[in-house]
Amino acid sequence: MELALLYSGGKDSSLAAHLLDRFYDVRCVTGSFGLTDDWEHAERAAAELGFPFERVALDREVAESAAETMVADGYPRNGIQRVHEHALETIAALDVDAIADGTRRDDRVPTVSRAQAQSLEDRNGVDYISPLSGFGRHAVDQLVDATFDVQQGPSEEVPKADYEDELRTLIADEYGEETVGDVFPDHDQTYVHGRND
């Protein structure tokens, strides 16, 4: 069975790929608004882990709306959530049996409610799978440490292909570089360079 996994090259989506690989033909898929080449980081990570990779185009208007929301809110949560929902809808339209992401039990954003998951499945004729939804941060960290070679550090310094860098770029272009710091709190990101074994 074919599965499209929303993939950033970070530890959560890499662990999701690893867990799902036993049951599905996993394809790592990264959505991009075409604002940066950051999707290439995910392509490299997927290749290091031995998974096929695909880049899909996301709607620029969704990015612009998300950026506007984030600037108005003063924080990224609602904008990131909107982009994640759009990315899931986009990969659900691919010719696959199932879609998945790396959301964890204790994630504040993005999240997928039971109602959203069922709606996504019903409208697109796919299964939505969240293999990390029962795992907390500590459990994920232990599994990742045992499985992958991971780089971790400040978001601005770690290569990654999540939505954040493209949204940062858009906000800097539209609202000024100082606004990026107002919207995004300091936080760490991860990037997987390969397997430990």
N, C-alpha and C positions, 0 to 999 in steps of 0.2 A: 504494500500500500504506500502511495506517495504522500509525503507530508512536507509542507512548507513551514519552516520555522523562522519567525521574525528574529533576525540575528544582528547583533552589534559587534561581535568579537570580544565581548566582555565575559566575565566568569559565569553569570547567570544563564545567558543564552547558550554558552558553550556547554555548561553542565546539562541543560535541557536537551541539547543535541545528543550528548553522550548517553543520557538515560533513554531517549526515544529510539536510538539507533538499533536496539535489539528487536524492535517491533515494526519499524517503518523504514522506508527508503527516505531518509532525511535530506532535504535540500535547504541550505541556509539562504535566507532571502533578506536582503537589506533594502529598505525603502529610502529613496533619496529625492529631495526637492531640486537637485541640480545646482545647489548654491555653492557646494564645495566638492572636493574629491575624497572626502572622509570615508565614503563607502568602500574605498580601496583597502582600508584597514581591516574591515570585516572580510573582504575577499581573501586577504592574506591569512587571517586567522582560520578561516574555514579550510583553506588549502593545507595549512599546517596540521589540522585535525583530520584531514582526509574526507571532507564533505564537499559535495558539489555546491556551487554558489550561483546566485542570481541577484541582480540588481533590478528593482522595479521603480518606476517613476511615481512619485507622489504629487498631488495637486498643489501647486504653488499658492493658490488662494487659501488652502487650509493652513499653510505655514504663516501666511500674512495675518489671517484671522487669529491664529494661536499667539503670534507675537503681539498683536494688539491687545489680546486678553491678558497676556503675561505682564505687559507694561502697565495696563490699567490696574491689575491686581497687585502688582509689586512683588510677585512671586511666580514661579514657573508651573505650579501644580496643574491648574486647569488647562493651560495651553498644552502641556505635555500629554495630558489625558486625551485631549481632542486629537492630537497627532497620532497617538497610539491607536485609538479607535479607527482612524482613517487608514492607518497602515494595515491593521487587521482586515478591514473591509477590502483593501486592495489585494492582499495575498489570498483572501478567500475566493477571489474571482479567478485565480489561477486554476489550471487543470490538475487538481490534487484531491485526495480523499480526505485529508485532514490538514489543519493549521495549528500552530502552537506558538507560544512565547515563553519567555523566561521569568514571568512574574512570580514572586514568592508570596508566602502567606502573610508576611508582615510588611509588604510594600505599601507605602502610602500613595505612590503614584508610579507607574500606571497600575490600574486595577481593572479587572473585568468581573462584573457581577454575574450571578447565575442567570438573571434575566437577559443581560447583554449576550452572554455566551449562547443561550438557547435561541435568541433572535438571530444571531450570526449564523448558527447552524441551520436553522429553518429556512432562512432567506437564501443561503448559498449552497445548501446541500453538502456541507462538509462537517466533519467533527472538529470541535475546538478543544484543544488539550492544553492544560497548564500543568506540566509535570512537577513543577516546584511549588505548587500551591499548598502543599502540606508541610513544606520545609521552612523553618525559620532561618534567620541570618547565620546563626552559629552553626547549624547543621550544614548549610550550604558552604560556608567557609571551610569546614572540616573536609567535606567531600572534594571541594575544589583544590585544597592544599594537597590532598592525596592523589589528585589526578592530573593537574595542569601546572605548567610553568606560567605564572601570572605576574604581570607588572601592575603595581598599584601606586597611585599618587594623585596629586591635585588634578582636577578636571581639565585645567588648561594645558597640562603637560603630558597627559597620557593619551596615546593614539586610540581613537575609538570611532565607531560609526553609528552611534545612537543619534537621536534627533537633536540633542543639545547643541552640538557644534554648528549645525546649519541654522538653528534658531538663534544662537548667539550672533552668527554672522548677519542674519537678517535684521536683528534688533540693532546691532552696531551700525549697519548701513542706513536704517530708517530713523533711528532715534538717538544715535550717538553711542560711542564706546562706553561712556560713563553709565549709561542706562543698563548695560549688560551687567555690571557689578551691582546695580540696584536690584535687579530682578533675580539673579542667580546667587544663592548663598555659596560660600566656600564648601566644597565637598570633594571626596575622592572618587576616582573611577578605576576600573580595571581593564586590562587588555591581556588576552591569552596568546602566548607565543608558541604553544605546543603542549604536548602531553609529557608527563613526568616519566612514563615507562619507555 
